[in-house]
């Protein structure tokens, strides 16, 4: 390699190193980190307010173009920007990655060097160095023999070199911000991992049915191993408790997790805010419906006819209905309507007139047929989620709380110098300034008392300066 080649390589290396330092300084900028954090918070709020993972029809009904919410937020805007699945969009994950990069750069360019500097022993050997401290005193008497026990009593670690002394405590306060940064990086990693490996599904299952998780609305690119294949869920029973005035008090689903051979692996009755968790998958009770009605015509076998939810205008509530043929050629029939599982069924004739109101187990004669309503079959609405990133996020939050507590510990430093017949004492701290000032004054007063006890005639003169 010629001298010119070596010089070019050195210049390139220097230029690259300088560029990387400038890039790290830009990424670690506090303003950039605050902007990124605010953007993440804003879009997280949007993901909380706007329903996630719903059907296109849902957004068309709730976010119409005319009039658009706030004048601009319509279903087209939501779908175009991905606001229906905020937490897995490329731009949201990019914000998390950029914020994590900023935290990492700040940790290595600021926090770790600050910790390294705080761990170094610093010796002041010139009186003028004490004048730069926020709190300092110049005494005409004092000794290390008197000072060291006072500092040890207060938990200071002491380093003495010749006629100079350095003491510190609360180094954990310098570690706290690093722990906070690490915790936030863990939280971000958990969120990203959950977006890539988790899935979200919904199922509407009638009582007595067995189902596997199939109706998946949203899934990360690495979610396939999380979707259960070797076990299913059986809805043993679904029921609703009603209050005295007929309103719903609570609805329940008795669920069993079964393997491919039909053996029960776990069983639990779930209700709102009390889910079933198995193998990393969580089943939440969210809604309910009427799946079918069981009827008998004269002495016929029992027919189970599916019921569909009807569109009701206004505040008519939810209504389910079905049609029951009363002639073999399907030329005649009646409509059955029900609004809950309390057992009341409305019977309408072909002209749409109310023919009768029956309860479960009762019969009504219509079109020459004896129609018996035997049962209403309820269906449970389950929301199913898997998010492997949740344990990582919880770990990060636990570490974050620990880091915040550590950050509140004051990092206090005290210097002392013996020079001739003068004794210099000073210190500084990164927080709790008033308490630290009181501590320094108490140490000075105790040094005075000891000096006075040794020589009543000795005078002590000290100057406390706050600069």
C-alpha positions, 0 to 999 in steps of 0.5 A, a space after each residue: 500500500 502506497 503512502 497516498 493510499 494509506 492517507 486516503 484510507 485514514 481520511 475515509 476512516 476519519 470521515 466515517 467516524 465523524 459522520 457516525 458521531 454526528 448521526 448518533 448525536 442527532 438520533 440521541 437528541 432529546 427533542 427528537 426523542 420527545 417528538 417520537 414519544 408524543 407521536 407514539 402516544 398520539 397514535 396509541 390513543 387513536 388505536 384505543 379510541 378507534 375500534 380495532 380489527 372490525 369489519 369494513 361494514 362496521 367502519 362504514 356504518 360508524 364512520 360515514 363519509 357524510 358527515 365525517 367525524 371531525 370533518 375528515 375521519 371517515 371509514 376510507 381514511 381509517 382503512 387507508 391509514 391503517 387506523 383499524 389496526 394501528 399497532 401492527 402498521 408499518 409506520 407505527 412499528 417504524 416509530 417504535 424502532 426509531 424511538 428505540 434507536 434514539 434511546 439506545 444512542 442516548 444510553 451509550 453517548 450520555 448515560 453510560 459516560 455519565 455513570 463512568 464519570 460518576 464512578 471515578 474517584 475525583 481528588 481536589 488538591 487546590 483550594 480554588 477548586 472548592 470555590 466552583 462547588 455549589 456548597 463549600 466551606 473554609 475552616 481554620 481547623 479540622 481533620 480527616 480523623 474527625 471527618 471520616 467517621 461522620 461521613 461513614 455514619 451517613 453512608 459515604 464511600 471514602 477515598 483518601 490520598 495524602 492530604 485530600 479526601 473524596 467521598 460519595 454515596 447514591 451511585 445507584 441514582 446514576 444507574 437509575 436512568 440507564 435502567 429506565 432506558 433499558 426498561 423502555 427498550 424492553 417494552 418496545 421490543 415486547 410490543 414489536 414482538 407481539 405485533 409480529 407473533 400475535 393474532 386476534 380472532 373472533 368467534 360466534 359459537 352456539 351452546 354445545 358446539 366445538 370449534 377451533 380458532 379460524 375466524 382470524 381478523 389480524 395476525 402478524 407475519 410470525 403468528 402461525 405457531 401461536 394459532 392452536 392446531 392440536 386442541 379445540 374448545 367446546 362450549 358446554 353451556 352458555 347462559 345469561 343472568 337477568 335482573 328483576 327488571 329484565 335487563 342483562 346482569 351478566 352472561 357466562 360461557 362454560 368452556 372446555 379445552 379439549 385435545 384432538 382425541 376429545 380429552 378435556 385439558 382445562 375447563 373454566 366458566 368465563 364472563 366479562 373481565 374473567 377470561 380463559 387462558 390456555 397455551 398463550 391464547 386468551 378467550 374473552 367473553 364479549 357478546 352473545 346472540 341467539 343461534 337457533 330455536 328448537 320446535 316440534 310440529 304436531 308429533 314430528 321430530 324436533 327441528 333446530 332452525 337457525 335464527 338470524 339477527 335482524 336489522 332494527 331501526 331506532 332503539 328497538 334493541 336486538 331481535 333474532 328471527 327465523 321462518 318455520 314452514 307449516 306445509 310440506 311444500 313450504 307455501 305456508 309458514 310463520 315467523 318466530 322472533 325473540 329478543 333474549 334467552 328468557 324464553 318468550 317467543 313472538 309468533 307472526 303469521 304470513 301477513 306479518 300480524 302477531 298471532 301469539 306469544 309463547 313461552 319455552 315448552 308451550 304450544 300454539 295452533 296456527 295454520 292447522 298445525 300445533 307448533 311447540 317451541 321447545 328451546 332457544 339455543 344461545 350463542 357466545 361471542 368470544 374474542 380470542 387473542 394471543 400476544 407473546 410480547 405481553 410477558 416481555 412488556 410486563 417485565 419492562 414495566 416492572 423494570 421501569 418502576 424499579 429504574 424510576 425509584 432508583 433515579 430518585 436516589 441522590 448522588 452526593 459527593 463531598 471533597 475535603 483538603 488539608 492545607 497548612 492550618 486551613 481545612 477545606 470542605 465542599 460538596 454537590 448533589 444532583 437532587 435534594 439540594 436543601 437536604 444536602 446543604 443541611 447535611 453539609 452544615 451539620 458536618 461542619 457544626 460537628 467538626 466545630 464541636 470536636 475542635 472546640 472540645 479539643 481546644 476551648 481557645 481555638 476559634 473556628 471560622 468558616 464561610 459557607 458560599 452558595 455559587 
